[in-house]
Amino acid sequence: YEQQISDLEQRLAEKCQNNQAISSELSESQTQGLKTELEEVKKAYQKQESTLKAEVASLQEQLRQAQSLTQADKPARSPSRHQLHAEAAQATRIERLTQELSSKSRTIQELSRTVERLQRERRTMLSGPGFDRAASEPKKHSGATKEGKKPAAETFPPTQDEKDYHPGAFSGLHISEVQLENDSLRMRLEQVEIQREQEKASLQAAVANAHSQLL
């Protein structure tokens, strides 16, 4: 029995080492995939941010020019009640659009901070003790198994029925959390894109309205 126990302990130790090597390879593969995906999200965000800023700047310039022309072409006579009402509505609309632009700017800044935080978490995950802790667990488990088997040969049959130990069972937890953050960031980018299109349409309508008042 002692010889059988010794042989099985040796086989168990070899199996734990093999599982540890497989877990390490899977963790590195998942980390590299996550790194690539984060870089793609960052590039997409930066492209959308540049496009949004350029379009907002262009529409703001069009609004400014339209307002300048409106002020220059005002008739000398007193404006009618309808004209006063239209000008007040236009001023309210411009103020609302300005507030929306400020809100979008804050959203852009928040997304920038989110991307930076995800990058810091990725660097921490790669350099932190997470993987070292996952790598040390098989050794602890192997030691505990040996200590549990030493008292008597009677503990041998249950050992055969025990489930195999998987060192990587919990090592992917932090990767999953970062993956969820990554998915959340992608959804927010899509929402910003939709809001950008709505804002663009609103600004274009305001420009068209300002031009129509010049006719």
PLY file of the C-alpha trace (Angstrom):
ply
format ascii 1.0
element vertex 215
property float x
property float y
property float z
element edge 214
property int vertex1
property int vertex2
end_header
0.00 0.00 0.00
2.78 2.41 0.87
4.37 1.83 -2.54
1.02 2.41 -4.29
0.43 5.55 -2.28
3.89 6.84 -3.13
3.38 6.13 -6.84
-0.02 7.85 -6.90
1.32 10.85 -5.03
4.06 11.15 -7.63
1.51 10.91 -10.43
-0.68 13.52 -8.73
2.27 15.91 -8.39
3.13 15.47 -12.09
-0.49 16.02 -13.05
-0.65 19.24 -10.99
2.50 20.49 -12.70
0.99 19.76 -16.13
-2.25 21.51 -15.18
-0.26 24.48 -13.93
1.59 24.77 -17.24
-1.68 24.54 -19.22
-3.31 27.15 -16.97
-0.37 29.50 -17.43
-0.59 29.21 -21.22
-4.36 29.85 -21.18
-3.95 32.87 -18.89
-1.29 34.37 -21.16
-3.51 33.78 -24.20
-6.52 35.42 -22.51
-4.40 38.37 -21.37
-2.99 38.93 -24.85
-6.47 38.75 -26.37
-7.78 41.24 -23.83
-4.86 43.56 -24.49
-5.54 43.52 -28.23
-9.26 44.13 -27.72
-8.61 47.07 -25.39
-6.29 48.64 -27.94
-8.96 48.29 -30.64
-11.59 49.89 -28.39
-9.21 52.73 -27.57
-8.49 53.39 -31.26
-12.21 53.32 -32.11
-12.97 55.71 -29.27
-10.20 58.13 -30.31
-11.45 58.11 -33.90
-15.05 58.80 -32.83
-13.89 61.50 -30.44
-11.93 63.29 -33.19
-14.87 63.05 -35.60
-17.30 64.34 -32.99
-15.10 67.30 -32.07
-14.59 68.23 -35.74
-18.31 68.10 -36.52
-19.26 70.05 -33.40
-16.68 72.73 -34.20
-17.96 73.00 -37.78
-21.60 73.31 -36.74
-20.76 75.82 -34.05
-18.99 77.94 -36.64
-22.00 77.73 -38.95
-24.27 78.80 -36.11
-21.99 81.70 -35.27
-21.96 82.87 -38.88
-25.73 82.54 -39.16
-26.22 84.55 -35.98
-23.84 87.24 -37.22
-25.72 87.52 -40.51
-29.02 87.67 -38.65
-27.81 90.51 -36.48
-26.35 92.41 -39.48
-29.46 92.05 -41.64
-32.06 93.02 -39.04
-34.45 95.65 -40.42
-34.33 99.13 -38.98
-38.00 99.03 -38.04
-39.16 97.43 -34.86
-39.49 93.65 -35.17
-42.94 92.13 -35.17
-44.28 89.94 -32.41
-43.73 86.89 -34.61
-40.09 87.82 -35.19
-39.53 88.37 -31.48
-41.07 85.01 -30.71
-38.91 83.29 -33.36
-35.75 84.95 -32.06
-36.56 83.93 -28.48
-37.22 80.36 -29.57
-33.96 80.35 -31.53
-32.02 81.67 -28.54
-33.56 78.98 -26.33
-32.67 76.31 -28.85
-29.09 77.54 -29.11
-28.78 77.54 -25.32
-30.10 73.98 -25.12
-27.68 72.83 -27.82
-24.83 74.50 -25.96
-25.78 72.61 -22.81
-25.89 69.36 -24.80
-22.44 70.09 -26.18
-21.15 70.61 -22.65
-22.72 67.32 -21.60
-21.10 65.49 -24.53
-17.74 67.02 -23.63
-18.10 65.67 -20.10
-19.02 62.26 -21.52
-15.89 62.30 -23.69
-13.75 63.14 -20.67
-15.38 60.37 -18.66
-14.74 57.85 -21.42
-11.11 58.98 -21.58
-10.75 58.35 -17.85
-12.43 54.94 -18.24
-10.01 53.92 -21.00
-7.05 55.06 -18.91
-8.36 53.15 -15.88
-8.77 49.96 -17.94
-5.24 50.31 -19.20
-3.94 50.74 -15.64
-5.89 47.66 -14.55
-4.46 45.68 -17.45
-0.93 46.70 -16.53
-1.61 45.84 -12.88
-3.03 42.48 -13.90
0.05 41.68 -15.98
2.58 42.80 -13.35
0.63 42.13 -10.13
0.62 39.07 -7.88
-2.59 37.63 -9.39
-0.86 35.12 -11.61
1.79 34.35 -8.98
-0.96 33.52 -6.51
-2.67 31.25 -9.06
0.66 29.54 -9.75
1.34 28.95 -6.03
-2.04 27.34 -5.32
-1.18 23.97 -6.98
1.87 23.61 -4.73
-0.18 24.33 -1.60
-2.83 21.89 -2.70
-0.28 19.20 -3.45
1.27 19.65 -0.01
-2.12 19.47 1.65
-2.94 16.30 -0.26
0.20 14.65 0.91
-0.40 15.60 4.52
-3.95 14.30 4.32
-2.78 10.89 3.09
0.02 10.20 5.54
-1.97 9.00 8.62
-3.15 5.64 7.20
-3.76 3.65 4.06
-7.51 3.80 4.79
-7.67 7.24 3.18
-6.42 5.88 -0.13
-9.76 4.79 -1.78
-11.48 8.23 -1.34
-8.44 9.87 -2.93
-9.05 7.99 -6.15
-12.61 9.32 -6.32
-11.66 12.95 -5.74
-11.99 15.47 -8.62
-8.86 16.63 -10.38
-7.44 19.90 -9.16
-7.46 22.70 -11.74
-5.00 25.51 -10.93
-6.63 27.92 -13.37
-10.13 27.55 -11.94
-10.06 31.00 -10.35
-7.14 32.65 -12.14
-9.43 34.12 -14.81
-11.63 36.04 -12.37
-9.82 39.37 -12.78
-9.73 38.89 -16.55
-13.52 38.41 -16.52
-14.02 41.62 -14.56
-11.88 43.59 -17.00
-13.73 41.94 -19.90
-17.03 43.17 -18.42
-15.57 46.67 -18.15
-14.45 46.39 -21.76
-17.95 45.38 -22.92
-19.47 48.21 -20.89
-17.10 50.69 -22.51
-18.01 49.43 -25.98
-21.74 49.87 -25.22
-21.13 53.41 -23.97
-19.20 54.20 -27.15
-22.18 53.02 -29.19
-24.48 55.23 -27.11
-22.20 58.22 -27.63
-22.26 57.55 -31.38
-26.08 57.56 -31.39
-26.17 60.76 -29.33
-23.62 62.30 -31.66
-25.85 61.65 -34.65
-28.85 63.13 -32.82
-26.84 66.16 -31.80
-25.57 66.60 -35.36
-29.13 66.54 -36.69
-30.25 69.08 -34.07
-27.39 71.44 -34.85
-28.01 71.17 -38.58
-31.68 71.96 -38.02
-30.69 74.99 -35.95
-28.38 76.21 -38.71
-31.12 75.72 -41.31
-33.58 77.60 -39.13
-31.14 80.47 -38.66
-30.56 80.68 -42.41
-34.30 80.60 -43.12
-34.81 83.65 -40.92
-32.45 85.59 -43.17
-34.75 85.13 -46.17
0 1
1 2
2 3
3 4
4 5
5 6
6 7
7 8
8 9
9 10
10 11
11 12
12 13
13 14
14 15
15 16
16 17
17 18
18 19
19 20
20 21
21 22
22 23
23 24
24 25
25 26
26 27
27 28
28 29
29 30
30 31
31 32
32 33
33 34
34 35
35 36
36 37
37 38
38 39
39 40
40 41
41 42
42 43
43 44
44 45
45 46
46 47
47 48
48 49
49 50
50 51
51 52
52 53
53 54
54 55
55 56
56 57
57 58
58 59
59 60
60 61
61 62
62 63
63 64
64 65
65 66
66 67
67 68
68 69
69 70
70 71
71 72
72 73
73 74
74 75
75 76
76 77
77 78
78 79
79 80
80 81
81 82
82 83
83 84
84 85
85 86
86 87
87 88
88 89
89 90
90 91
91 92
92 93
93 94
94 95
95 96
96 97
97 98
98 99
99 100
100 101
101 102
102 103
103 104
104 105
105 106
106 107
107 108
108 109
109 110
110 111
111 112
112 113
113 114
114 115
115 116
116 117
117 118
118 119
119 120
120 121
121 122
122 123
123 124
124 125
125 126
126 127
127 128
128 129
129 130
130 131
131 132
132 133
133 134
134 135
135 136
136 137
137 138
138 139
139 140
140 141
141 142
142 143
143 144
144 145
145 146
146 147
147 148
148 149
149 150
150 151
151 152
152 153
153 154
154 155
155 156
156 157
157 158
158 159
159 160
160 161
161 162
162 163
163 164
164 165
165 166
166 167
167 168
168 169
169 170
170 171
171 172
172 173
173 174
174 175
175 176
176 177
177 178
178 179
179 180
180 181
181 182
182 183
183 184
184 185
185 186
186 187
187 188
188 189
189 190
190 191
191 192
192 193
193 194
194 195
195 196
196 197
197 198
198 199
199 200
200 201
201 202
202 203
203 204
204 205
205 206
206 207
207 208
208 209
209 210
210 211
211 212
212 213
213 214
